[in-house]
């Protein structure tokens, strides 16, 4: 039975910036691969495209951590697609404006029709072998902040996004046979040499076999990780939840200080609100939930905890 520890972010004035999706947009398709980093680098879609942690890459408290030195997540071959969407959250801990290329998803080596979606001197950028000039954004991804970056390639155009806003587009003169997978998340395997590493955190990496539209990209960009804006913070352990993954009942230990718990689905819809009457062990019945990844928030007088669990 696996237990996951909540880590609380407590600001000196308890001022939190939280975003929850209120959009009713329905995504056009399910992802072919989805890496939530809830407890490891597994593909939670069940399609079997599990990732492998390379170097010092690790998963902790629901995030992928990269130290920027020969580490990343290797993902297997997914196939040839005429359309695609890549979407992910990034939290670089260094100024990327001085780093030529970093992060994203980069196909191993550089085969024809291979995709390199990455940050170029801090700007969202995509290059496809035989594609011509890269498509590049105009707004710098800042250090020590969560940013959502995305790429869509349809039969007619390629688009890149930063925080749900279109940063660049390119018309295509043909339908591309795009090689997807056989790649690294957060780095590039250049014929056995790991390059383009990004120091920081990543979260919620999606791969779709369709080109999502702008409203759908904006919806994904609203499902932000919790963060505190502009205020110094400290963290402390408060409680644990188990089992994870869960089938029927999720338990929260040491829960006497929790006033209520909210559970959200992967696109930010509130699906359950549970009040706690000073129970030290708080059971939550999730048996009716659909299979997938959920975000859980626990509210106390001292702050808000956020974590994820998987419903099998």
C-alpha positions in Angstrom: 0.0 0.0 0.0 1.6 3.3 -1.1 1.3 6.4 0.9 1.8 9.9 -0.5 2.9 12.8 1.8 1.2 16.1 1.4 3.6 19.1 1.5 2.0 22.4 2.5 3.0 25.7 1.0 2.6 28.4 3.7 3.3 32.0 2.9 4.2 34.5 5.6 0.8 36.2 5.1 -1.1 33.1 3.8 -1.8 34.7 0.4 -2.2 32.0 -2.2 -2.7 32.3 -6.0 -4.8 29.4 -7.1 -6.3 28.7 -10.5 -9.0 26.2 -11.2 -10.5 25.7 -14.6 -14.1 26.9 -15.0 -14.3 26.3 -18.7 -16.9 24.0 -20.2 -14.8 23.2 -23.2 -14.6 19.5 -23.9 -11.3 18.3 -25.4 -11.6 16.8 -28.9 -9.9 13.6 -27.9 -8.3 11.7 -25.1 -4.5 11.9 -24.9 -2.4 9.0 -26.3 0.1 9.6 -23.5 -0.2 11.5 -20.3 2.5 11.9 -17.6 1.1 13.3 -14.4 4.2 12.4 -12.2 1.8 11.6 -9.4 4.3 8.9 -8.1 6.5 8.0 -11.1 6.9 8.5 -14.9 4.1 6.2 -15.9 1.7 6.9 -18.8 -1.6 7.1 -16.9 -3.7 6.6 -20.1 -3.1 2.9 -19.9 -1.7 2.9 -23.5 1.6 1.6 -22.2 3.9 4.5 -23.1 5.6 4.6 -19.7 8.6 6.9 -19.2 11.9 6.0 -17.7 13.7 8.4 -15.3 17.2 9.1 -16.6 20.2 10.3 -14.5 19.2 12.3 -11.4 15.6 12.9 -12.6 13.1 12.1 -9.8 9.4 12.3 -9.1 8.4 13.8 -5.7 5.2 15.3 -4.3 3.5 15.0 -7.7 6.2 16.7 -9.9 9.1 15.8 -12.1 12.3 17.3 -10.7 15.3 17.8 -13.0 18.8 19.1 -11.9 19.8 20.1 -15.4 22.8 17.8 -15.6 22.3 14.7 -17.9 18.8 13.9 -16.7 15.3 13.7 -18.2 12.5 11.2 -18.9 12.9 8.8 -21.8 9.6 7.9 -23.5 9.2 5.0 -26.0 8.1 5.0 -29.7 4.5 6.1 -30.0 4.2 6.1 -33.8 3.6 8.2 -36.9 0.9 10.9 -36.7 -0.4 13.5 -39.1 -1.6 15.7 -36.3 -0.4 16.2 -32.8 -0.5 18.3 -29.6 2.2 18.5 -27.0 1.3 20.3 -23.8 3.1 20.6 -20.4 3.9 22.8 -17.4 7.5 23.9 -16.8 9.1 25.6 -13.9 12.7 26.5 -14.7 15.0 27.4 -11.8 17.5 29.2 -14.0 17.4 32.2 -16.4 16.9 30.5 -19.8 17.6 33.6 -21.9 21.3 32.7 -21.9 20.7 29.0 -22.7 20.4 28.2 -26.4 18.0 25.2 -26.1 16.4 23.5 -23.0 13.6 21.4 -21.9 10.4 20.4 -23.8 10.2 17.1 -25.7 13.0 16.3 -28.2 13.1 13.2 -30.4 16.3 11.2 -30.1 19.0 12.3 -32.6 17.4 14.2 -35.5 15.6 12.0 -38.0 13.6 13.3 -40.9 10.1 14.5 -39.7 11.4 14.3 -36.1 10.1 17.0 -33.7 12.1 19.2 -31.3 9.7 21.2 -29.1 11.8 23.2 -26.6 12.7 26.6 -25.2 15.2 28.6 -27.2 16.8 31.4 -25.1 13.7 31.3 -23.0 11.2 31.4 -25.9 8.8 28.6 -26.9 10.2 27.1 -30.1 9.5 24.1 -32.4 11.6 22.7 -35.2 10.8 19.7 -37.4 13.4 18.1 -39.6 12.8 19.3 -43.2 10.2 21.8 -41.9 12.1 24.9 -42.7 12.6 27.7 -40.2 11.6 27.1 -36.6 8.5 28.6 -35.2 9.4 30.8 -32.2 7.5 32.8 -29.6 8.1 36.3 -28.4 7.5 36.1 -24.6 10.2 34.9 -22.3 9.5 32.0 -19.9 10.5 33.3 -16.6 12.5 31.4 -13.9 10.9 30.3 -10.7 7.4 30.5 -12.1 5.0 27.9 -13.6 4.4 28.4 -17.3 2.3 26.3 -19.7 3.8 25.6 -23.1 2.0 23.8 -25.9 2.5 22.8 -29.6 -0.2 21.9 -32.1 0.4 20.6 -35.6 -2.6 20.1 -37.9 -2.8 19.2 -41.6 -2.7 23.0 -42.4 -0.6 24.7 -39.7 1.7 24.6 -36.7 1.1 26.7 -33.6 3.0 27.3 -30.3 1.4 28.6 -27.1 2.5 30.1 -23.9 0.0 30.2 -21.0 -2.8 29.6 -23.4 -1.9 32.4 -25.7 -0.8 31.8 -29.3 2.8 32.9 -29.6 3.5 31.8 -33.2 2.0 30.1 -36.2 3.2 28.6 -39.5 1.2 27.5 -42.5 2.1 24.1 -43.9 2.2 23.1 -47.6 1.6 19.4 -47.0 0.4 16.9 -44.5 3.3 15.8 -42.3 4.1 12.2 -41.2 5.3 13.2 -37.7 7.5 10.9 -35.6 6.1 10.8 -32.1 7.9 9.3 -29.1 11.4 7.8 -29.0 12.2 11.0 -27.3 13.2 12.7 -24.0 11.0 14.9 -21.8 13.1 17.7 -20.4 16.2 17.0 -22.5 17.5 15.7 -25.8 19.4 12.4 -26.5 21.8 13.5 -29.2 23.2 10.1 -30.4 23.9 9.0 -26.8 24.8 12.5 -25.4 22.2 14.1 -23.2 21.8 17.8 -24.1 19.3 20.6 -23.7 18.6 19.7 -20.1 16.4 22.1 -18.0 16.9 22.5 -14.3 13.6 22.8 -12.5 10.2 21.0 -12.4 7.8 19.7 -15.0 4.2 18.6 -14.7 1.2 17.2 -16.6 2.9 16.4 -19.9 0.2 15.5 -22.6 0.6 14.0 -26.0 -2.5 13.9 -28.3 -2.8 12.5 -31.8 -5.0 15.5 -32.9 -4.3 19.2 -33.0 -6.3 20.8 -30.2 -7.8 24.2 -30.9 -7.1 27.4 -29.0 -9.9 27.1 -26.5 -8.8 23.6 -25.7 -5.2 24.7 -25.2 -6.5 27.5 -22.9 -8.4 25.0 -20.9 -5.2 22.9 -20.3 -3.4 26.1 -19.4 -6.0 26.8 -16.6 -5.2 23.6 -14.8 -2.2 25.1 -13.2 -0.1 23.6 -10.3 -0.6 25.5 -7.1 1.9 28.2 -6.4 2.4 31.3 -4.3 3.0 34.5 -6.2 5.6 37.0 -5.1 5.7 35.9 -1.4 8.4 34.0 0.4 7.3 30.6 1.5 8.2 27.6 3.6 7.0 24.0 3.5 6.3 21.5 6.1 4.8 18.0 6.2 1.4 17.7 7.6 -0.3 14.5 6.5 -0.4 11.5 4.1 -2.9 9.9 1.9 -3.3 6.3 0.8 -3.7 4.0 -1.1 -2.5 5.6 -4.4 -3.7 4.4 -6.9 -7.1 3.9 -5.2 -10.1 1.8 -6.1 -12.8 2.6 -3.5 -11.8 4.6 -0.4 -9.0 7.1 -0.1 -7.7 7.7 3.4 -6.0 10.9 4.8 -4.0 10.3 7.9 -3.3 12.9 10.7 -6.3 14.9 9.3 -7.5 16.4 12.6 -6.3 19.9 11.5 -8.1 19.7 8.1 -11.3 21.6 7.9 -12.5 20.4 4.4 -11.2 18.7 1.3 -12.0 19.5 -2.3 -11.3 17.1 -5.2 -11.0 18.3 -8.8 -10.8 16.3 -12.0 -7.9 16.7 -14.4 -9.4 19.8 -16.2 -10.3 21.5 -12.9 -13.9 20.7 -12.4 -14.9 20.3 -8.7 -16.3 16.8 -8.2 -16.4 16.4 -4.4 -16.3 18.6 -1.3 -15.9 16.8 2.1 -16.1 18.5 5.5 -14.0 17.0 8.3 -15.3 16.9 11.9 -11.9 16.7 13.5 -11.4 13.1 12.3 -7.7 12.0 12.6 -8.3 9.5 9.8 -10.5 10.9 7.1 -12.0 8.4 4.6 -13.2 9.6 1.2 -15.3 7.4 -0.9 -14.2 7.7 -4.6 -15.7 4.4 -5.8 -18.1 6.3 -8.2 -15.3 8.3 -9.8 -14.2 7.6 -13.3 -10.7 6.3 -13.8 -8.1 9.0 -14.1 -6.0 11.5 -12.2 -7.5 13.9 -9.6 -6.2 16.8 -7.7 -7.0 17.0 -4.0 -6.9 20.2 -1.8 -6.9 20.0 2.0 -7.8 23.3 3.8 -6.5 24.1 7.3 -6.2 27.3 9.4 -2.6 27.4 8.3 -2.8 26.9 4.6 -3.8 24.7 1.7 -2.2 21.4 0.7 -2.4 20.1 -2.8 -1.6 16.7 -4.2 -2.8 14.2 -6.8 -4.1 10.7 -6.7 -5.0 8.1 -9.4 -8.4 6.4 -9.4 -8.2 3.0 -11.0 
